[in-house]
């Protein structure tokens, strides 16, 4: 009986190991991920535009008073200079993030490029502080406060015409700053628009805010698209040069043909 039961267990073990080998392993929720750093937003005209998240700032409240000197002495990758700044600066490698940890238990996390990585970094910082000896509360009140993204519409923009028509929302001072500042009311987002078509989006709290804001602004940018791009003085474009050369060649051919006809008439 014992030998039969042993064989059954062995067979069950073989089946379970083979099943685990066949089924792919799910990505761990505790591992950093690149997903979410690039967002595809509809442009309102039937196409899509890519928004690349450059930075995400979030806050958390550990709910416990902290001894910053102890944290700075016992943790790696930390900076603490109370004469300059009243917070511990702590850095993570995976995910790449920086935290400002205050004595009140408040924490600011920056440097991440997705909501997943920002949440994961906040959990890791809380775990490190717990290992030092300061047990945080169960709910750390994590919130994303600001998302900064960049986009490229792919065409130059007439900023003077845009600020003239949308003076309520836009401001443009080329002597002070080369970009146009456009403040959208809903969602509450600020755009920095440059002549080249590059855009910086800031002030959003969710990825949906980024998408919705760009979808609203894109048709306006298309309206003020530069039709005729000025060429560099002294540099002829290949098309113009080829046109001139073809014209001169045809002109010489016609003059040669005319002279031959005159000779024949004589």
PESULBEL-V678443 format. One record per residue. N is the residue number from 1. RES is the residue in one small letter. SS is DSSP state (H for helix, E for strand, L for the rest). OMEGA is omega in whole degrees, -180 to 180 (* if undefined). Layout:
BEGIN
N RES SS OMEGA
N RES SS OMEGA
END
This chain:
BEGIN
1 x L -178
2 x H 179
3 x H 179
4 x H 180
5 x H 178
6 x H 178
7 x H 179
8 x H 179
9 x H 179
10 x H 178
11 x H 180
12 x H 178
13 x H 178
14 x H -179
15 x H -178
16 x H 179
17 x H 179
18 x H 179
19 x H 179
20 x H 178
21 x H -179
22 x H -177
23 x L -180
24 x L -180
25 x L 180
26 x L 178
27 x L -177
28 x L 177
29 x L 180
30 x L -180
31 x L 177
32 x L -179
33 x L 176
34 x L -179
35 x L 178
36 x L -180
37 x L 175
38 x E -177
39 x E 176
40 x E -176
41 x E 174
42 x E -177
43 x L 178
44 x L -179
45 x L 178
46 x L 180
47 x L 179
48 x E 177
49 x E -180
50 x E 174
51 x E 180
52 x E 179
53 x E -178
54 x E -178
55 x E 178
56 x E 179
57 x E -179
58 x E -180
59 x E 176
60 x E 179
61 x E -178
62 x L 175
63 x L -180
64 x L 176
65 x L -174
66 x L 171
67 x L -173
68 x H 180
69 x H 178
70 x H -180
71 x H -180
72 x H -179
73 x H -171
74 x H -178
75 x L 176
76 x L 175
77 x L 180
78 x E 173
79 x E 178
80 x L 176
81 x L -174
82 x L 178
83 x L -179
84 x L -175
85 x L -172
86 x L 178
87 x L 174
88 x E 176
89 x E -178
90 x E -177
91 x E 175
92 x E 175
93 x L -178
94 x L -9
95 x L -178
96 x L -175
97 x E 177
98 x E -180
99 x E 170
100 x E -175
101 x E -177
102 x L -177
103 x L 179
104 x L -176
105 x L 177
106 x E -177
107 x E 175
108 x E -179
109 x E 179
110 x E 174
111 x E 180
112 x E -176
113 x L 175
114 x L 180
115 x H 179
116 x H -179
117 x H 179
118 x H 178
119 x H -180
120 x H 179
121 x H 178
122 x H 178
123 x H -180
124 x H 177
125 x H 178
126 x H 179
127 x H 179
128 x H -180
129 x H 177
130 x H 179
131 x H 177
132 x H 179
133 x L 179
134 x L -175
135 x L 179
136 x L 177
137 x L -176
138 x L -180
139 x L -174
140 x L 174
141 x L -179
142 x L 178
143 x E 172
144 x E -175
145 x E -176
146 x E 175
147 x E 178
148 x E 180
149 x E 177
150 x E 178
151 x E 178
152 x E -178
153 x L 173
154 x L 177
155 x L 179
156 x L -173
157 x E 175
158 x L -175
159 x H -180
160 x H 178
161 x H -179
162 x H -179
163 x H 178
164 x H -177
165 x H -177
166 x L -176
167 x L 179
168 x L -175
169 x L -171
170 x E 172
171 x E -175
172 x L 177
173 x L -175
174 x L 178
175 x L -178
176 x L -176
177 x L -173
178 x L -177
179 x L 175
180 x E 179
181 x E -178
182 x E -178
183 x E 179
184 x E -177
185 x L -179
186 x L -3
187 x L -176
188 x L -174
189 x E 178
190 x E 177
191 x E 165
192 x E -174
193 x E -179
194 x L -176
195 x L -176
196 x L -176
197 x L 176
198 x E -177
199 x E 171
200 x E -179
201 x E -180
202 x E 179
203 x E -179
204 x E 179
205 x L 177
206 x L 177
207 x H 178
208 x H 176
209 x H 177
210 x H -179
211 x H -176
212 x H -179
213 x H -179
214 x H 177
215 x H 179
216 x H -173
217 x H -173
218 x H 178
219 x H 177
220 x H 179
221 x H 177
222 x H 179
223 x H -178
224 x L 176
225 x E 179
226 x L -179
227 x L -178
228 x L 178
229 x L -178
230 x L 179
231 x L 180
232 x L -179
233 x L 178
234 x L -180
235 x L 180
236 x L 178
237 x L -179
238 x H -178
239 x H -180
240 x H -179
241 x H 179
242 x H 178
243 x H 179
244 x H -178
245 x H 179
246 x H 179
247 x H -180
248 x H 179
249 x H 180
250 x H 179
251 x H 179
252 x H 179
253 x H -180
254 x H 179
255 x H 178
256 x H 179
257 x H 180
258 x H -179
259 x H 178
260 x H 179
261 x H 179
262 x H 180
263 x H 179
264 x H 180
265 x H -180
266 x L *
END
